[in-house]
Amino acid sequence: MTFITEDFLLRTETARELYHKHAVDLPIIDYHCHLPPGDVAANRRFNDLFEIWLEGDHYKWRAMRANGEDERVCTGDASPKEKFLAFARTVPQTLRNPLYHWCHLELKRYFGIDTLLGPDTAEAIWDEANAKLSGPGMDARAILGKFKVSVVCTTDDPVDALEDHRKIAEAGIGTRVYPTFRPDKALNVDHAKSWNAWTDKLEAVSGVSCLDFGGFLDALRQRHDFFHSVGGRLSDHGLERCYADFPDEETATRIFDKARAGRDANMHEKEQFASYLMEFFGTLDAEKKWTKQLHLGAMRNNNEALFRKLGPDIGCDSIGDYPQGVPLARYLGRLSGIGKLPKTILYNLNPADNYLMATMIGNYQGDGVPGKMQFGSGWWFLDQKEGMTWQINALSNLGLLGRFVGMLTDSRSFMSYTRHEYFRRLLCDLIGEDVENGDLPRDMKLLGDLVENVCYRNAAQYFGFELGEYTA
């Protein structure tokens, strides 16, 4: 049975024309993801369908737990095949969950498999996919080439030496792989023991003493400079909400000294210290013309027992309902007021904040930069048909869809590049529906330019990094 047809999700003639003539062959700029750069550096080959498809995928673990599968076949010591069979038992229950679309699109594009996955077909799919994985064209670099991935931006700690990025650059592959500066651990003075361990690593990798606050800031600047030297052009922060209680330098120094002495900062002190650093990071980004990403609103590690057993990123996070507007406006306004507001992308996890984010970016546009402030694509729990539709509609109503930098994978998996296809099909379908309803003119040059810009060209122009060999 062929489920993923050539016109999957494309309900009108206009949508089909837009997708097949303007979107399908565009390269990919994956400007935010969590791919392990070591896999690209080593040109990893995957031993089986579990390794490339299920390993580390907390979306699938959540579904499997909801289906009554034991933790042993999610994150435990079951064999790779046992884990795959458990997921195959789950897939028929994911009808109308985005996993159903994603999984079958991935099976089709990576392995040419049209068969619906379920308990009755699992064995055959396991064998067929594994046979293809052992053949040519399925190593990490070949996959990036297959999907014409021009740029990948990984997400990296400032204390990372970026050796894998250096190896990738020296290999001269068609895809450019750049680091993204994510200094979230620098903020955590409320956990002095782990923060001090991280700060010691920062000192070692930067070669700058972090005994005092000035040295700490110098070390962070040195790492920011280093990321820039190897092609990094983005930063990223994963926060419940923005920090916007800005202290003077003396207060920030006192909090630093307290934490460096091994005493936890209280929550007010954490707020002040984090606010000071976030202003500092914004200044660094603006000076180098980087793009800052703010991922706001995740409520993480809710299952404490499972977190203690397995750690973070195990599928136990939720949408948070933190107040976003006031601290976000204060933070962006602070940077704007000192002339240090970088290009910025705002991602919200709570869909209730869609119109907040879409109107917030309008407050700080300018400086001669088209789309300087961006309302980011549907993220995490909103990275699906309904969530992406909400995001596109909010941006269209309150900003400029034509300046949107488009889709990303936000994934740890090499099997996620079909997310760009999914987004492109959805975008073309929405535009096609508007044409059918008389809301947009059927000017295919005008509409085709919009599709190509959102799917590729805007990102290629916005971020300022050197593109790989896959360009349009």
C-alpha positions in Angstrom: 0.0 0.0 0.0 1.4 3.4 -1.0 0.6 5.9 1.6 3.3 8.6 0.9 2.4 9.5 -2.6 4.1 12.2 -4.7 1.2 14.5 -3.8 1.1 13.7 -0.1 -0.5 16.6 1.8 -1.0 18.6 -1.4 -4.7 19.0 -1.8 -5.0 21.5 -4.6 -3.5 21.9 -8.1 -1.8 25.1 -7.1 -0.2 23.4 -4.1 1.1 20.5 -6.3 2.5 23.0 -8.8 4.2 25.0 -6.2 5.8 22.0 -4.5 7.0 20.1 -7.5 8.2 23.1 -9.4 9.6 25.3 -6.6 10.2 23.4 -3.4 11.1 19.8 -3.9 14.6 20.2 -5.3 15.8 23.0 -3.0 18.9 22.4 -0.8 18.5 22.3 2.9 20.0 24.7 5.4 19.5 23.0 8.8 20.4 26.0 11.0 19.5 24.4 14.3 19.9 20.7 15.2 21.5 18.4 17.7 23.2 16.0 15.3 26.4 14.6 16.9 29.3 16.2 14.9 31.3 13.1 15.8 29.1 11.0 13.6 29.9 13.2 10.6 33.6 13.4 11.5 33.8 9.6 11.7 31.4 9.2 8.8 29.4 6.8 10.9 27.7 3.8 9.4 24.6 2.5 11.2 24.5 -1.2 12.1 20.7 -1.5 12.0 17.4 0.3 11.9 17.5 0.8 15.6 20.7 2.8 15.5 19.7 5.2 12.8 16.0 5.5 13.8 15.3 4.8 17.5 18.6 5.5 19.3 18.1 8.6 21.4 14.7 9.5 19.9 12.5 10.6 22.9 9.5 11.2 20.7 9.3 7.5 20.0 10.0 6.6 23.7 7.0 8.7 24.8 4.7 7.0 22.4 6.0 3.5 23.4 5.5 4.2 27.1 1.9 5.5 26.3 1.3 2.2 24.5 2.3 0.2 27.6 5.7 -0.9 26.5 8.2 -1.6 29.3 11.1 0.9 29.8 13.4 -1.9 29.0 12.5 -1.7 25.3 12.6 2.1 25.3 15.9 3.0 27.0 16.8 -0.2 28.7 18.9 -3.3 28.0 16.7 -4.9 25.4 18.3 -5.8 22.1 18.1 -3.4 19.1 15.6 -5.7 17.4 13.4 -6.0 20.5 13.2 -2.3 20.7 12.3 -1.9 17.0 9.6 -4.6 17.3 8.2 -2.7 20.4 8.1 0.5 18.4 6.4 -1.4 15.5 3.7 -2.5 17.9 3.2 1.1 18.8 3.0 2.7 15.4 -0.6 1.6 14.5 -1.7 3.4 17.7 -0.1 6.7 16.5 -2.8 7.4 13.9 -3.2 11.2 13.8 -0.1 11.6 15.9 2.7 13.2 13.8 4.8 10.1 14.3 2.7 8.3 11.9 3.4 10.7 9.1 7.1 11.2 10.0 7.8 7.4 10.2 6.3 6.5 6.9 7.8 9.5 5.2 11.2 8.4 6.6 10.8 4.8 5.5 9.9 5.9 2.0 12.7 8.5 1.5 15.5 6.6 3.2 14.8 3.0 2.2 12.1 3.2 -0.5 9.7 1.2 1.7 6.0 1.9 1.1 4.7 -0.8 3.5 2.8 0.4 6.5 4.7 -0.4 9.7 3.0 -2.6 12.2 3.5 -5.9 14.0 2.7 -7.9 10.9 5.2 -6.1 8.7 8.0 -5.4 11.2 10.2 -8.3 10.5 10.2 -7.7 6.7 10.8 -4.0 7.2 13.7 -4.7 9.7 15.4 -7.0 7.2 14.9 -4.8 4.1 16.1 -1.6 5.9 19.1 -3.3 7.4 20.1 -4.7 4.1 20.1 -1.2 2.6 21.9 0.2 5.5 24.8 -2.2 4.9 25.0 -1.1 1.2 26.4 2.1 -0.4 25.1 5.6 0.2 23.9 5.2 3.8 26.8 6.5 5.9 26.4 9.8 7.7 28.0 12.0 5.0 26.2 10.2 2.1 22.8 10.9 3.8 23.6 14.6 4.1 24.5 14.6 0.4 21.4 12.6 -0.6 19.2 15.3 0.9 21.3 18.1 -0.5 22.1 19.5 3.0 24.1 22.6 2.4 24.7 23.6 6.0 24.3 21.9 9.4 24.5 24.0 12.6 25.0 21.7 15.6 24.4 22.8 19.2 27.6 23.0 21.3 28.8 23.9 24.7 31.4 26.7 24.9 33.8 24.3 26.6 33.7 21.9 23.6 37.1 22.0 21.8 35.3 21.5 18.4 37.7 18.9 17.2 35.0 17.1 15.3 34.2 20.3 13.4 37.8 20.8 12.5 38.0 17.2 11.2 34.8 17.7 9.1 36.2 20.9 7.6 39.5 19.2 6.7 37.6 16.4 5.1 36.1 18.8 2.6 32.7 17.3 2.3 29.9 19.0 0.4 28.0 19.9 3.6 29.3 22.7 5.8 29.0 21.8 9.5 29.2 24.7 11.9 28.9 25.0 15.7 26.3 27.0 17.6 27.3 28.6 20.9 25.0 27.5 23.7 26.2 28.8 27.1 23.3 27.8 29.3 25.5 26.1 31.8 27.3 29.4 32.5 24.1 30.7 34.2 23.6 28.0 36.8 25.2 29.6 39.8 22.3 28.2 41.9 24.1 24.8 41.6 27.5 25.8 42.6 29.2 22.4 42.5 28.3 21.5 38.9 28.7 25.2 37.8 32.3 25.2 39.3 33.1 22.0 37.5 31.9 23.5 34.3 33.8 26.8 35.0 37.0 24.8 35.6 36.5 23.3 32.1 36.0 26.7 30.6 39.2 27.9 32.2 41.1 24.9 30.9 39.9 25.1 27.3 40.2 28.9 27.0 43.5 29.2 28.9 42.0 32.2 30.8 41.9 32.2 34.6 38.4 32.2 36.0 39.3 33.0 39.6 37.5 36.4 39.2 34.5 37.6 37.4 36.5 39.6 34.8 38.4 36.5 33.9 35.2 34.5 33.6 33.8 37.0 31.1 37.1 37.1 29.2 37.1 33.3 29.0 33.5 33.3 27.6 34.5 35.9 25.0 37.5 33.9 24.0 35.3 30.8 23.4 32.8 33.0 21.4 35.7 34.2 19.3 36.9 30.7 18.8 33.5 29.5 17.6 33.4 32.4 15.2 36.9 31.4 13.8 35.6 27.9 12.8 32.4 29.3 11.1 29.9 29.6 14.0 27.4 32.4 13.3 24.6 31.5 15.8 24.1 31.3 19.5 21.3 29.5 21.3 19.7 29.6 24.7 17.2 27.1 26.1 15.3 29.0 28.9 12.0 28.6 30.7 11.7 32.4 30.1 14.0 35.3 29.5 16.0 36.8 32.4 15.5 40.5 32.8 16.5 41.6 36.3 19.7 43.5 35.3 22.2 44.1 38.2 25.3 46.3 38.2 28.7 44.8 37.7 29.4 44.9 41.5 26.4 42.8 42.3 27.1 40.3 39.5 30.7 40.0 40.8 29.5 39.3 44.3 27.2 36.5 43.1 30.1 35.1 41.0 32.4 35.1 44.0 29.8 33.4 46.2 29.3 30.6 43.7 33.0 30.2 43.0 33.4 29.7 46.7 31.1 26.8 46.5 27.9 28.3 47.9 24.7 28.1 45.9 23.2 31.4 44.7 19.5 31.9 45.7 16.9 32.3 43.0 17.0 36.1 43.1 20.7 36.0 42.7 20.5 33.5 39.9 18.0 35.7 38.1 20.4 38.7 38.4 23.5 36.8 37.4 21.8 35.2 34.4 20.4 38.6 33.3 23.9 40.1 33.4 25.3 37.2 31.3 22.5 37.3 28.8 23.1 41.0 28.2 26.8 40.1 27.8 26.1 37.3 25.3 23.8 39.6 23.4 26.6 42.1 23.1 29.0 39.5 21.8 26.5 38.3 19.2 25.7 41.8 18.0 29.4 42.7 17.7 30.0 39.7 15.4 26.7 40.1 13.5 25.6 36.6 14.7 22.0 35.4 15.1 20.7 34.8 18.6 18.1 32.0 19.1 15.9 32.0 22.2 14.0 28.7 22.8 11.5 29.6 25.5 9.0 27.7 27.5 10.0 24.0 28.1 9.1 22.4 31.4 11.9 19.8 31.7 12.5 16.6 33.5 9.1 16.3 35.1 9.4 12.6 36.0 12.0 12.9 38.8 12.4 9.2 39.3 13.2 8.6 35.6 15.4 11.6 35.5 17.5 10.3 38.4 17.8 7.0 36.7 18.4 8.1 33.1 19.2 11.8 33.0 17.8 14.5 30.7 16.3 14.3 27.2 14.4 11.0 27.8 10.9 12.1 26.8 9.8 13.5 30.2 9.4 17.2 29.2 6.3 19.2 28.8 5.0 22.6 27.5 5.4 25.2 30.3 3.0 28.0 31.1 5.6 30.5 32.2 4.8 34.3 31.6 6.9 35.2 28.6 5.9 38.7 27.5 7.3 41.1 30.1 10.7 39.6 30.6 11.2 39.1 26.9 10.3 42.7 26.2 12.7 43.9 28.9 15.5 41.7 27.6 15.1 42.7 23.9 14.5 46.3 24.9 17.7 46.3 27.1 19.8 45.2 24.1 18.1 47.5 21.7 18.6 50.4 24.1 22.4 50.0 24.1 22.5 49.4 20.4 23.5 45.7 20.8 20.4 43.8 19.7 21.6 41.0 17.3 19.5 39.3 14.7 17.2 37.1 16.8 14.9 34.1 16.4 12.2 33.5 19.0 10.8 30.0 19.5 7.9 29.4 21.8 6.8 26.0 23.1 3.4 27.1 24.3 1.1 27.8 21.4 -0.8 30.3 23.6 2.3 32.5 23.0 2.1 32.5 19.2 0.6 35.9 18.8 2.8 37.3 21.6 5.9 36.2 19.7 4.6 37.2 16.3 3.9 40.8 17.6 7.1 41.0 19.8 9.4 40.7 16.8 7.6 43.7 15.1 8.7 45.9 18.0 12.4 45.5 17.2 12.7 45.2 13.5 14.9 47.6 11.5 18.6 48.4 11.1 18.2 47.8 7.4 18.1 44.0 7.9 15.1 42.3 6.2 13.4 40.1 8.8 16.0 41.0 11.5 13.7 39.6 14.2 12.2 36.2 13.4 9.3 34.2 14.8 10.8 30.7 14.7 9.2 27.7 13.2 7.1 25.3 15.2 9.4 23.8 17.8 9.4 20.4 19.6 5.7 19.7 20.6 4.6 22.2 17.9 6.8 20.6 15.2 3.9 19.0 13.4 1.1 19.8 11.0 -1.2 21.7 13.3 1.6 23.5 15.2 3.4 24.6 12.0 0.1 25.8 10.5 -0.5 27.9 13.6 3.0 29.4 13.5 2.7 30.2 9.7 -0.7 31.8 10.2 0.3 33.9 13.2 3.4 35.1 11.3 1.4 35.8 8.2 -1.2 37.8 10.1 1.2 39.8 12.1 4.5 40.0 10.2 6.0 39.1 6.9 5.9 35.5 5.9 8.0 36.4 2.9 11.0 37.1 5.2 10.7 33.9 7.2 13.9 31.8 7.4 11.9 28.6 7.4 12.3 25.1 8.7 15.0 23.3 10.8 15.2 19.7 12.1 16.0 20.4 15.9 16.9 16.7 15.8 19.6 14.3 16.9 18.8 11.9 14.1 20.1 11.6 10.5 16.6 10.3 9.7 15.0 13.7 10.2 15.7 15.5 7.0 12.3 14.6 5.7 11.0 17.2 8.2 12.0 19.8 5.6 10.0 18.0 3.0 7.0 17.9 5.4 7.3 21.6 6.1 7.6 22.4 2.4 4.5 20.3 1.5 2.5 22.0 4.3 3.6 25.5 3.2 2.6 24.8 -0.4 -0.7 23.3 0.7 -1.6 26.4 2.8 -0.8 28.8 -0.1 -2.6 26.6 -2.5 -5.7 26.6 -0.3 -5.6 30.4 -0.1 -5.5 30.6 -3.9 -8.4 28.2 -4.2 -10.4 30.4 -1.8 -9.6 33.5 -3.7 -7.4 34.9 -0.8 -4.3 35.0 -2.9 -3.8 35.6 -6.7 -2.7 32.7 -8.8 0.4 34.4 -9.9 2.8 31.5 -10.0 5.9 33.7 -10.2 4.9 35.6 -7.1 3.9 32.5 -5.2 6.9 30.5 -6.4 9.3 33.2 -5.2 7.6 33.1 -1.8 8.0 29.3 -1.5 11.7 29.4 -2.7 12.5 32.2 -0.3 10.9 30.7 2.8 12.2 27.2 2.1 15.8 28.2 1.3 16.9 31.6 0.0 16.0 33.6 3.1 18.1 31.4 5.3 21.0 31.4 2.8 21.1 35.2 2.9 20.2 35.8 6.6 22.8 33.9 8.6 26.0 35.0 6.9 27.9 31.7 6.8 29.6 30.1 3.8 27.3 27.6 2.1 28.2 24.1 1.1 28.3 22.8 -2.5 24.5 22.2 -2.5 23.1 25.6 -3.5 20.3 27.0 -5.5 
